[in-house]
Amino acid sequence: MDLDEVRELFDRQLRQGARADEPGTRVERVDGVVRQTGAADDWNGVRWSDLDAFTADVAIAAQIRYFAARGHAFEWKLYAHDRPADLGGRLAEAGFAAEPEETVMVAPVRDLPTAVELPEGLRLLRVTDAAGVDLMVDVHARAFGTDSGHLRHRLLTRLREAPDTVVPVVAMAGDRPVSAARMELPPGADFAGLWGGGTVAEWRGRGLYRALIAFRARIAAERGYRYLQVDASDQSRPILERLGFVPLTTTTPYVYDS
């Protein structure tokens, strides 16, 4: 796998050529950036930029004004290879808060294991309705300790209006959800994205993360996607590397709370 070639394809398809990833949102190309905007519960932010030392500060200020006028917090999703090289520092000076850096990892779908191996007594549930979404939200609240109201809104909207673009799944121990994740399937792209993998504390270390990847890899292969992509934390990166994923770049969310 030629990483430079894959990185260029990733940028071109998912960032520079991004499509709206949620019903009710829109993608705009203005002021040297590609941004997505929608309602307050949607993902609002900058996906890609083509800036230099002379245009960056003006573009940053323009985005702050744009989203502030709508009363929305927003995210500037910065990648390590974005330019200018000091763009992160410029965002911080403008009032953005940097969240933890993640490693963008990719793997050819054809090279990934697709056999799902679960601990005894567990089963996977493909989420298709509000009851399933509530199970996912419950897992995320217990696994990450965060409010998942935005996730609930986005998943319900996606399942109702664009069900072919998302695959949510929950691992169940009896009637109790213990792990959850989703896969996003951008139309016309070579990359399917793995998001939101979380397992409650008492079930970690038992292979659920790996099983959920295999489950989604099988579906990605059936749908004709060439690569799986994931923004990996330090905890998930070693597992992904053992499965065959390799680092492509790093990404840092810069959040502006208007």
C-alpha positions in Angstrom: 0.0 0.0 0.0 1.5 3.3 -1.1 0.7 5.6 1.8 1.3 8.8 0.0 -1.2 7.7 -2.7 -3.7 6.6 -0.1 -3.4 9.9 1.8 -4.0 11.9 -1.4 -7.0 9.8 -2.1 -8.3 10.2 1.4 -7.9 14.0 1.3 -9.5 14.2 -2.2 -12.5 12.0 -1.5 -13.3 12.6 2.2 -12.1 16.2 2.8 -11.7 18.3 -0.3 -14.5 16.5 -2.1 -16.6 15.9 1.1 -20.3 15.4 0.8 -22.7 16.2 3.6 -22.5 13.2 6.0 -25.9 13.8 7.7 -29.4 14.5 6.3 -30.2 18.2 6.7 -26.6 19.4 6.6 -24.8 21.0 3.6 -21.2 21.3 2.5 -19.9 24.6 1.4 -16.6 25.6 -0.3 -15.6 29.2 0.6 -12.7 31.3 1.9 -10.2 28.5 1.2 -12.0 25.9 3.3 -14.5 23.1 2.9 -17.0 23.3 5.8 -20.2 21.4 6.9 -23.0 23.2 8.5 -26.4 22.1 9.9 -28.5 22.3 13.0 -27.0 22.6 16.5 -27.1 18.8 17.0 -25.4 18.1 13.7 -21.6 18.1 13.1 -20.6 21.6 12.2 -17.0 22.3 11.2 -14.2 22.6 8.7 -13.1 19.4 7.0 -10.4 20.7 4.7 -8.5 23.9 4.0 -6.1 25.2 1.3 -4.4 28.0 3.2 -0.9 29.6 3.6 0.7 32.0 6.0 -1.0 35.0 4.3 -4.5 33.6 4.1 -4.9 31.5 7.2 -5.8 34.1 9.8 -8.4 35.7 7.5 -10.0 32.4 6.8 -10.0 31.4 10.5 -11.7 34.7 11.4 -14.3 34.3 8.6 -15.3 30.8 9.9 -15.6 32.1 13.5 -17.9 34.9 12.3 -19.9 32.5 10.1 -20.7 29.9 12.9 -21.1 32.5 15.6 -23.8 34.2 13.5 -25.6 30.8 13.7 -25.0 30.3 17.4 -23.1 27.0 16.8 -20.0 25.6 18.3 -17.9 24.1 15.6 -14.8 22.0 15.0 -11.8 22.6 12.8 -10.5 19.1 12.0 -6.8 19.7 11.5 -4.5 17.0 10.0 -0.7 16.9 10.5 0.0 17.5 6.8 -2.2 20.5 6.6 -0.7 23.9 5.8 0.6 26.3 6.9 2.6 24.2 9.3 1.6 26.5 12.3 -2.1 26.3 11.5 -2.8 24.6 14.9 -1.1 27.5 16.7 -3.0 30.0 14.8 -6.3 28.3 15.7 -5.3 28.2 19.4 -4.5 32.0 19.3 -7.9 32.6 17.7 -9.7 30.9 20.7 -10.0 27.3 19.6 -9.4 24.5 22.2 -7.4 21.5 21.0 -8.8 18.1 21.9 -6.5 15.0 22.1 -4.6 14.0 19.0 -5.7 10.8 17.2 -3.9 8.7 14.6 -5.7 8.2 11.3 -5.2 4.5 10.5 -6.2 2.7 7.3 -6.2 -0.9 6.1 -7.2 -2.5 2.8 -10.6 -4.2 3.4 -9.4 -7.4 1.6 -6.6 -7.9 4.1 -8.8 -7.7 7.3 -10.2 -10.6 9.2 -14.0 -10.9 8.9 -14.6 -13.9 11.2 -16.5 -12.6 14.2 -15.4 -14.3 17.4 -17.4 -13.4 20.5 -17.1 -14.4 24.2 -19.6 -17.1 25.1 -23.1 -15.8 25.7 -22.7 -12.6 23.7 -24.4 -11.7 20.4 -24.3 -8.8 18.0 -27.4 -6.8 17.3 -27.6 -4.7 14.1 -29.2 -1.4 15.1 -32.1 -0.3 12.8 -34.5 1.6 15.1 -34.9 3.9 18.1 -34.7 1.1 20.6 -31.3 0.0 19.2 -30.1 3.6 19.2 -31.0 3.9 22.9 -28.8 0.8 23.5 -25.9 2.4 21.8 -26.3 5.6 23.7 -26.4 3.6 27.0 -23.1 2.0 26.1 -21.4 5.3 25.2 -22.6 6.9 28.4 -21.1 4.1 30.5 -18.0 3.6 28.4 -17.0 7.2 27.9 -18.9 9.0 30.7 -20.2 11.6 28.3 -23.6 12.9 27.2 -24.5 11.1 23.9 -27.6 13.3 23.0 -25.9 14.5 19.8 -25.1 10.9 18.8 -28.7 9.8 19.4 -30.1 12.7 17.2 -27.6 11.9 14.4 -28.2 8.2 14.4 -32.0 8.5 14.4 -31.9 11.0 11.6 -29.5 8.8 9.6 -31.4 5.6 10.0 -34.6 7.3 9.1 -33.4 9.3 6.0 -30.2 7.6 4.8 -30.1 4.1 6.3 -27.7 2.7 3.6 -24.9 5.1 4.8 -24.5 3.9 8.3 -24.1 0.5 10.1 -24.6 0.7 13.9 -24.0 -2.4 15.9 -24.3 -3.4 19.6 -22.9 -6.4 21.5 -25.4 -7.8 23.9 -24.9 -9.8 27.1 -28.4 -11.1 27.6 -30.6 -8.0 27.4 -27.8 -5.6 28.5 -25.6 -3.7 25.9 -21.9 -3.9 26.7 -20.2 -2.7 23.5 -21.2 -0.6 20.5 -19.8 0.9 17.3 -20.8 2.2 13.9 -19.5 2.3 10.4 -20.1 5.2 8.0 -20.4 4.4 4.3 -19.9 7.6 2.2 -21.5 7.1 -1.2 -18.9 7.1 -4.0 -15.9 6.9 -1.8 -13.3 4.2 -1.4 -13.1 4.6 2.4 -15.6 3.3 5.0 -15.1 4.9 8.4 -15.1 3.1 11.8 -16.4 5.3 14.6 -17.5 5.3 18.2 -16.1 1.9 19.3 -16.7 1.7 23.0 -16.9 -1.1 25.6 -18.1 -0.9 29.2 -15.3 -1.4 31.7 -16.2 -4.9 32.9 -16.1 -6.3 29.4 -12.9 -4.8 28.1 -10.0 -7.0 27.2 -12.2 -9.8 25.9 -12.0 -9.2 22.1 -15.1 -7.2 21.6 -13.3 -4.3 19.8 -11.7 -6.8 17.4 -15.1 -8.6 16.8 -16.9 -5.4 16.0 -14.1 -4.5 13.5 -14.5 -7.9 11.8 -18.2 -7.5 11.6 -18.0 -4.2 9.9 -15.1 -5.2 7.7 -17.3 -8.0 6.3 -20.0 -5.5 5.4 -17.6 -3.1 3.9 -16.2 -5.8 1.7 -19.8 -6.7 0.6 -20.5 -3.1 -0.2 -17.3 -2.8 -2.4 -15.2 -0.4 -0.2 -11.4 -0.6 -0.7 -10.3 0.7 2.7 -11.4 1.0 6.3 -10.3 4.2 8.1 -10.4 5.0 11.8 -9.3 7.9 14.0 -7.5 5.9 16.7 -6.8 6.7 20.3 -3.7 5.6 22.0 -5.7 2.7 23.5 -7.1 1.4 20.2 -4.0 1.9 18.0 -2.1 -1.2 19.2 -5.2 -3.4 18.5 -5.6 -1.9 15.1 -1.9 -2.4 14.2 -2.2 -6.1 15.1 -5.1 -6.4 12.7 -3.1 -4.8 9.9 -4.0 -1.1 10.1 -1.2 1.4 9.5 -0.9 5.1 10.4 -1.7 7.5 7.6 -1.4 10.8 9.5 -2.6 12.3 12.7 -5.6 14.6 13.4 -6.5 17.0 16.1 -9.9 18.5 16.6 -9.8 22.2 17.4 -13.2 23.2 18.9 -14.6 26.8 19.0 -17.5 27.3 21.4 -19.4 30.3 20.2 
